[in-house]
Amino acid sequence: MIAFLGMGLLGSNFVKALRKRGEDVRVWNRSPDRAKALEAVGATAFTDAAEAVRGASRVHIVVSDDSAVDSVLESARPGLAKDAVIVDHTTTSPGGALERVQRWKERGIAYQHAPVFMGPVNAYESTGVMLVSGERARYEALEPALSQMTGKLVYLGEEADRAAKFKLLGNSFLMFLTAGFADFFALAKSMGISSKDAGALFQSFNPGLTLTSRLDRVLRGNFSDPSWELGMARKDARLMIEAADQSGTTLAVLPMIAQLMDSYIARGHQHDDWTIITKDNL
């Protein structure tokens, strides 16, 4: 029997997917109505977290942050069986994940952090990516069950906080990408181009195709053989900023990129590939 704590968008859809596979699932949520709603798919709802987990061999949790994880698990603790395994899908701090592994180990209960790159649809369809790190033996024991919950299960090694770190890395890139869209549409608007027309650019121009080759260049430190000189990239950044300024539009990200470019140009890298702006962080 499985218990699931936290019936937000991800948790609810994880439970629906488990029920589709015929799993016996108990559910709990701080707002009881959300748990109660899942009785429609055959889950058993509880108003007490300890009762929800009583007798469960696997206890999944997905809540908001470190403090919520700790609070909910402490509430559930009286009902946890000694051979139960806690599987935490919450995006947390690396330090918090590490502390929980040690704390629950001292209590004789295994804790496995398994954050995900998933939206609600992924949770329901068992697609997306789930990250796992920590003791290999525990991962191997959980692998058959966790593999059914995701499209791809990625084991990152023995370091207990490594999954938490990689989740933050992935989310940071998603934020950079969305911030890039914010400047992209702001620049388009400043030049009189509708968002719809600007978005249509990506029907013929797919910068995602350059991601792996650009990453390879960065990791190899191949900056002296430029495909786009830093000086020329900085010129283009100037043109973009000027176009936005002419209509009184403030860009959020590009001016900071321009400052970073300027710092490298001042150090004599004008004719290197523009990806050299990553060098100090490699």
Backbone torsions as a table, in degrees:
resi	resn	phi	psi	omega
1	MET	NA	142.9	-176.7
2	ILE	-115.2	141.3	172.2
3	ALA	-113.9	143.7	179.3
4	PHE	-130.8	124.4	-178.1
5	LEU	-111.4	123.5	-178.9
6	GLY	103.9	98.8	-175.1
7	MET	-107.4	48.4	170.5
8	GLY	-74.6	-161.6	-176.8
9	LEU	-62.0	-43.4	179.4
10	LEU	-71.0	-51.2	-176.9
11	GLY	-57.9	-44.4	-179.6
12	SER	-60.7	-42.5	-178.2
13	ASN	-75.8	-30.3	171.3
14	PHE	-59.5	-43.9	-179.1
15	VAL	-64.8	-42.7	178.7
16	LYS	-60.2	-39.5	178.5
17	ALA	-67.3	-40.5	177.3
18	LEU	-62.4	-40.8	179.6
19	ARG	-67.4	-34.7	176.9
20	LYS	-60.3	-31.8	179.6
21	ARG	-87.6	4.5	175.7
22	GLY	84.2	14.2	-179.6
23	GLU	-74.3	145.3	173.9
24	ASP	-83.6	113.4	-171.9
25	VAL	-125.8	130.2	170.9
26	ARG	-103.7	142.0	-175.2
27	VAL	-130.7	150.6	177.5
28	TRP	-145.0	146.9	174.9
29	ASN	-150.0	148.2	178.7
30	ARG	-57.2	-39.0	172.6
31	SER	-92.9	103.1	-170.7
32	PRO	-57.0	-29.1	-177.5
33	ASP	-59.6	-34.8	-179.6
34	ARG	-67.1	-38.1	176.5
35	ALA	-70.6	-43.4	-178.8
36	LYS	-58.5	-36.0	-178.4
37	ALA	-61.7	-26.0	-177.4
38	LEU	-81.3	-4.1	172.1
39	GLU	-65.5	-21.1	177.8
40	ALA	-64.5	-23.5	178.5
41	VAL	-105.2	8.6	174.6
42	GLY	99.7	3.4	175.0
43	ALA	-76.9	158.9	177.8
44	THR	-107.4	119.1	-175.5
45	ALA	-92.0	143.6	177.7
46	PHE	-129.2	150.0	175.1
47	THR	-97.1	-7.4	179.6
48	ASP	-120.1	123.0	-175.8
49	ALA	-62.4	-39.0	-179.4
50	ALA	-63.7	-38.6	177.9
51	GLU	-70.9	-33.7	179.6
52	ALA	-63.0	-36.1	-175.6
53	VAL	-93.2	-7.5	-175.1
54	ARG	-62.6	120.9	179.4
55	GLY	87.6	-2.6	-179.1
56	ALA	-78.5	137.2	176.2
57	SER	-83.5	-25.2	-179.6
58	ARG	-137.1	129.0	-179.5
59	VAL	-119.3	111.5	178.1
60	HIS	-94.7	147.0	176.7
61	ILE	-141.5	136.7	172.1
62	VAL	-145.3	106.9	-178.3
63	VAL	-129.7	-156.2	-168.1
64	SER	-86.7	-41.8	-172.6
65	ASP	-161.9	-175.1	-176.8
66	ASP	-56.3	-47.8	-175.7
67	SER	-64.7	-36.6	178.7
68	ALA	-67.3	-41.5	177.5
69	VAL	-58.2	-49.6	-177.5
70	ASP	-63.3	-42.5	-179.0
71	SER	-63.7	-46.8	-177.9
72	VAL	-66.4	-42.9	-178.6
73	LEU	-66.9	-34.7	176.4
74	GLU	-65.6	-37.1	177.7
75	SER	-65.8	-34.8	-177.6
76	ALA	-82.9	-17.8	-171.0
77	ARG	-50.9	-42.8	-178.0
78	PRO	-60.8	-22.9	-178.2
79	GLY	-97.6	-4.6	-176.4
80	LEU	-73.2	130.4	174.6
81	ALA	-75.4	152.6	-177.8
82	LYS	-64.3	-26.9	-179.8
83	ASP	-97.5	9.8	178.9
84	ALA	-71.8	152.6	174.5
85	VAL	-118.9	127.2	175.5
86	ILE	-89.8	127.5	177.0
87	VAL	-118.1	111.6	-173.4
88	ASP	-104.4	116.1	-179.7
89	HIS	-97.0	4.6	-177.0
90	THR	-71.3	141.9	170.8
91	THR	-76.8	114.2	-175.5
92	THR	-128.8	176.3	173.7
93	SER	-73.4	149.1	175.3
94	PRO	-58.4	-41.0	-179.8
95	GLY	-63.6	-39.1	178.6
96	GLY	-64.3	-42.0	178.7
97	ALA	-62.4	-43.5	-179.2
98	LEU	-63.2	-43.1	179.8
99	GLU	-64.3	-39.9	-179.5
100	ARG	-67.1	-39.4	176.8
101	VAL	-56.2	-47.8	-177.5
102	GLN	-69.1	-43.1	-177.5
103	ARG	-61.2	-46.4	-177.3
104	TRP	-75.0	-27.7	174.4
105	LYS	-63.6	-42.1	178.3
106	GLU	-63.8	-26.3	178.6
107	ARG	-88.6	-1.2	177.7
108	GLY	83.2	17.3	-179.1
109	ILE	-125.0	133.6	-178.5
110	ALA	-78.0	136.0	176.2
111	TYR	-121.4	126.3	-179.3
112	GLN	-122.2	117.7	175.1
113	HIS	-83.6	130.6	-177.8
114	ALA	-144.7	67.6	179.8
115	PRO	-67.2	161.3	-172.1
116	VAL	-131.3	151.0	163.8
117	PHE	-101.9	85.6	-175.2
118	MET	-147.7	147.1	164.8
119	GLY	-102.9	178.4	-179.8
120	PRO	-55.9	-39.5	179.7
121	VAL	-64.1	-40.2	177.4
122	ASN	-61.2	-42.0	-179.8
123	ALA	-62.1	-39.6	-179.2
124	TYR	-72.6	-37.6	-176.2
125	GLU	-92.2	-1.7	-178.2
126	SER	57.7	49.2	175.4
127	THR	-120.3	-170.3	-178.4
128	GLY	84.7	-162.8	-173.8
129	VAL	-129.3	136.7	174.0
130	MET	-120.5	131.6	-179.0
131	LEU	-103.3	139.2	179.4
132	VAL	-138.8	140.1	170.6
133	SER	-147.0	164.5	-178.0
134	GLY	123.7	-161.2	-174.9
135	GLU	-56.0	126.7	-177.1
136	ARG	-61.5	-39.5	-178.2
137	ALA	-61.2	-40.4	179.0
138	ARG	-67.8	-41.6	177.6
139	TYR	-59.4	-45.9	-177.8
140	GLU	-64.3	-34.2	177.5
141	ALA	-69.0	-34.4	-177.8
142	LEU	-87.7	-19.2	-171.8
143	GLU	-52.7	-44.8	-179.3
144	PRO	-59.7	-41.2	-178.8
145	ALA	-73.8	-44.5	-177.2
146	LEU	-68.8	-32.8	179.3
147	SER	-61.1	-29.7	179.5
148	GLN	-74.1	-14.9	-175.9
149	MET	-93.6	-6.2	-172.3
150	THR	-146.6	163.2	175.8
151	GLY	-77.0	-30.9	-178.7
152	LYS	-146.3	124.7	176.7
153	LEU	-105.2	121.8	-174.7
154	VAL	-115.2	117.3	176.2
155	TYR	-92.9	124.7	-172.0
156	LEU	-104.8	3.9	176.4
157	GLY	115.5	-178.4	-170.3
158	GLU	-75.6	-20.9	-177.4
159	GLU	-67.7	120.7	-171.4
160	ALA	-64.3	-26.3	-177.2
161	ASP	-97.5	4.2	-174.1
162	ARG	-68.5	-37.1	178.2
163	ALA	-63.2	-40.8	178.4
164	ALA	-62.4	-40.6	180.0
165	LYS	-65.0	-44.2	-178.3
166	PHE	-70.3	-29.9	175.4
167	LYS	-64.1	-42.2	178.0
168	LEU	-65.1	-38.7	177.0
169	LEU	-59.7	-48.3	-179.0
170	GLY	-62.6	-43.9	179.6
171	ASN	-65.7	-32.8	178.1
172	SER	-62.2	-40.6	-179.2
173	PHE	-66.9	-38.4	177.2
174	LEU	-61.7	-38.1	178.3
175	MET	-67.5	-40.8	177.9
176	PHE	-61.9	-40.2	-179.3
177	LEU	-63.8	-44.7	-179.2
178	THR	-69.1	-37.9	175.8
179	ALA	-63.2	-35.0	175.3
180	GLY	-62.3	-40.0	175.9
181	PHE	-62.4	-38.4	179.9
182	ALA	-59.2	-46.8	177.9
183	ASP	-69.0	-37.4	-180.0
184	PHE	-58.1	-48.7	-178.6
185	PHE	-73.6	-32.7	176.8
186	ALA	-64.4	-42.7	178.4
187	LEU	-65.6	-41.5	177.8
188	ALA	-59.3	-47.2	-179.2
189	LYS	-61.2	-39.6	-179.1
190	SER	-65.5	-24.1	-179.9
191	MET	-101.0	10.3	176.1
192	GLY	79.2	22.6	179.4
193	ILE	-105.7	129.8	-179.0
194	SER	-68.4	156.3	178.5
195	SER	-60.3	-39.0	-180.0
196	LYS	-62.7	-46.0	179.9
197	ASP	-66.8	-38.8	179.0
198	ALA	-63.2	-44.2	-179.9
199	GLY	-62.6	-29.0	180.0
200	ALA	-66.0	-16.6	177.6
201	LEU	-55.8	-35.8	-174.6
202	PHE	-77.1	-1.3	171.7
203	GLN	-73.2	-23.5	179.6
204	SER	-120.1	-18.4	-178.7
205	PHE	-118.7	112.1	-176.8
206	ASN	-117.2	91.8	-179.3
207	PRO	-65.6	-18.5	178.6
208	GLY	-61.2	-26.0	-179.7
209	LEU	-66.8	-20.0	-178.7
210	THR	-93.4	-2.8	-172.6
211	LEU	-58.9	-50.7	-175.3
212	THR	-68.0	-39.0	179.8
213	SER	-69.4	-36.7	178.2
214	ARG	-68.0	-42.0	177.7
215	LEU	-62.6	-40.8	178.8
216	ASP	-61.4	-42.3	178.7
217	ARG	-61.8	-43.6	-179.2
218	VAL	-63.0	-48.1	-176.2
219	LEU	-67.2	-29.9	177.3
220	ARG	-83.7	-8.2	-178.3
221	GLY	66.6	31.9	-176.4
222	ASN	-87.3	74.6	-175.1
223	PHE	-102.3	-18.1	-173.3
224	SER	-83.6	-8.3	178.1
225	ASP	-114.5	81.0	-167.8
226	PRO	-75.0	143.4	166.6
227	SER	-100.1	-22.0	174.8
228	TRP	-148.2	107.3	-176.5
229	GLU	-63.9	144.6	-179.7
230	LEU	-58.3	-40.8	179.6
231	GLY	-60.6	-39.6	179.2
232	MET	-71.7	-37.9	176.9
233	ALA	-63.6	-39.2	179.1
234	ARG	-65.8	-36.8	176.5
235	LYS	-60.9	-43.5	179.5
236	ASP	-64.8	-39.1	177.3
237	ALA	-61.7	-39.2	177.7
238	ARG	-61.9	-43.1	179.8
239	LEU	-62.4	-39.6	178.9
240	MET	-64.7	-46.8	-178.6
241	ILE	-63.5	-40.6	178.5
242	GLU	-63.5	-41.0	179.7
243	ALA	-63.1	-40.9	178.4
244	ALA	-67.7	-42.5	-179.4
245	ASP	-60.4	-36.2	-177.5
246	GLN	-61.4	-25.4	178.1
247	SER	-107.1	8.6	179.0
248	GLY	74.8	22.7	-178.6
249	THR	-91.7	134.0	178.1
250	THR	-100.7	122.8	175.9
251	LEU	-90.3	142.6	-174.1
252	ALA	-88.3	-37.7	-169.1
253	VAL	-108.0	-43.1	-171.6
254	LEU	-58.0	-40.8	179.0
255	PRO	-59.5	-34.5	178.2
256	MET	-70.7	-35.6	175.6
257	ILE	-64.3	-40.7	179.4
258	ALA	-61.7	-40.3	177.8
259	GLN	-63.3	-39.6	177.7
260	LEU	-64.5	-43.2	176.4
261	MET	-58.2	-44.2	-178.6
262	ASP	-60.4	-37.2	-178.8
263	SER	-66.0	-35.8	178.4
264	TYR	-76.5	-36.1	176.4
265	ILE	-62.5	-39.4	179.2
266	ALA	-64.2	-22.0	178.7
267	ARG	-94.2	8.4	173.2
268	GLY	93.0	19.3	-175.9
269	HIS	-102.4	20.7	-175.1
270	GLN	-55.7	-36.2	-174.8
271	HIS	-98.0	3.5	173.8
272	ASP	-80.7	166.7	176.2
273	ASP	-62.5	144.1	-173.5
274	TRP	-65.3	-17.3	178.7
275	THR	-69.2	-4.0	177.4
276	ILE	-62.6	-16.5	178.7
277	ILE	-64.4	-8.3	176.4
278	THR	-91.3	-11.6	-165.5
279	LYS	-57.8	-43.7	-174.8
280	ASP	-66.2	-15.0	-177.3
281	ASN	-106.0	5.0	-179.8
282	LEU	-81.8	NA	NA
